[in-house]
């Protein structure tokens, strides 16, 4: 019974990223039709970002291809319309807080510490736990297995808490995607990347290239992701601060 519940609960975790873990984010993009593109990019960005994948919003590893990277970049664009001299790192941290992502150490870069983070559990807000239990209860309601169908609230809660152990690795990925998205958004629009943001972005890219993280992907996704992240790292290292 427990194994079956874990499988069902795992299906609910995809919902969690947007509907359960994220709060409503103030300051949504005002320029709804805006898109980052090679044609409208700063000349310096055009010189560095010639590969087509940089602009592909359907490519998960690309700066604007992940949900978090695209959303963070779009919000940075809207924020920059009125905050010309604002701190991009503070902006990313504000997004993290508004999205209810845990405050992870953005500077961690060694595999041992990252492995420890991946093995830790996310401290879930009670409201999130309750919502996940509700979703899981709905998911098992039509199960052919009577024991699963009649699972108690305590059983479902246990499954939700056990599955939260996998959340922390996803939060690390989501946060890295947001950092990367904002950095490349600034490069595209302004031709520079603020020094502290550049440093964090280089760390984020190198972190996602570590075997402990990139080996979580299957072939051929892993090799495509490795190639694209390596190219992005090269661009970011060449970016002017």
C-alpha positions, 0 to 999 in steps of 0.5 A, spaced: 500 500 500 505 504 501 509 504 495 502 505 491 501 511 495 508 514 493 507 513 486 500 517 486 503 522 491 509 523 486 504 525 481 502 530 485 508 533 486 508 536 479 502 541 481 506 543 487 511 547 484 506 552 481 500 551 485 502 549 492 509 552 494 508 558 490 505 564 493 501 569 489 507 574 486 506 581 486 509 585 480 507 580 475 509 582 468 506 588 465 509 588 458 505 581 457 507 581 449 514 582 451 519 576 449 527 576 449 530 575 442 536 575 438 534 581 434 532 586 440 538 584 444 543 588 446 549 588 441 554 585 446 549 579 448 548 578 440 555 577 440 555 572 446 549 569 445 549 566 437 547 559 439 539 558 437 538 554 444 539 561 448 532 564 445 528 557 445 523 558 450 521 550 449 528 548 451 529 546 459 536 548 460 536 554 456 536 561 460 528 562 458 526 555 457 525 553 464 518 555 468 522 559 473 527 562 468 522 565 464 518 567 469 524 570 473 526 574 467 520 576 465 519 579 472 526 582 472 524 586 465 518 589 468 521 590 475 527 594 471 522 599 467 521 602 474 527 600 478 533 602 473 538 602 479 535 596 483 539 590 486 538 584 481 540 579 487 535 582 492 530 582 486 531 574 485 531 573 493 524 577 493 522 572 488 524 566 492 521 569 498 514 570 494 514 563 491 515 560 498 522 557 496 526 555 502 532 560 503 538 555 500 545 557 500 546 560 493 554 559 494 554 552 495 558 548 490 561 542 492 558 535 491 558 533 499 554 539 501 550 538 495 548 531 497 547 533 504 542 538 501 539 533 497 538 528 502 535 533 507 527 534 508 523 540 506 520 543 512 513 544 509 508 549 511 502 546 514 497 549 509 501 546 503 501 539 507 494 540 508 493 542 500 497 536 498 493 531 502 487 533 499 490 532 492 492 526 494 486 524 497 482 526 490 488 522 486 487 515 490 479 516 490 478 512 484 484 507 485 482 499 484 485 497 490 480 498 496 486 499 501 489 505 497 482 508 496 480 507 504 487 510 506 486 514 512 488 522 513 494 519 517 497 515 512 496 520 506 500 525 511 505 520 512 506 519 504 506 527 503 512 528 508 516 522 506 515 525 499 517 532 501 524 529 501 525 530 494 523 537 494 529 540 496 533 538 490 527 541 485 527 547 489 535 548 488 534 547 481 528 552 481 532 557 484 538 556 480 534 557 474 531 563 476 538 566 478 540 564 471 534 567 468 535 574 471 542 574 469 541 573 462 535 577 462 540 583 464 545 581 459 540 581 453 537 588 455 543 592 458 549 588 455 552 587 462 551 583 468 551 586 475 558 583 479 554 579 484 549 576 480 554 574 475 558 571 481 552 567 483 550 565 476 557 562 475 556 558 481 549 556 479 551 553 472 557 550 475 553 547 480 548 544 475 554 541 471 556 537 477 555 529 477 551 529 483 546 534 479 546 532 472 547 525 473 539 525 475 537 526 468 537 520 463 540 520 456 540 524 451 537 529 456 543 529 460 548 530 454 544 536 451 543 539 458 551 539 459 553 542 453 548 547 453 550 549 461 557 549 459 556 554 453 552 558 458 557 558 463 562 560 457 558 566 456 557 568 463 564 568 464 565 573 458 560 578 460 562 584 463 560 587 470 
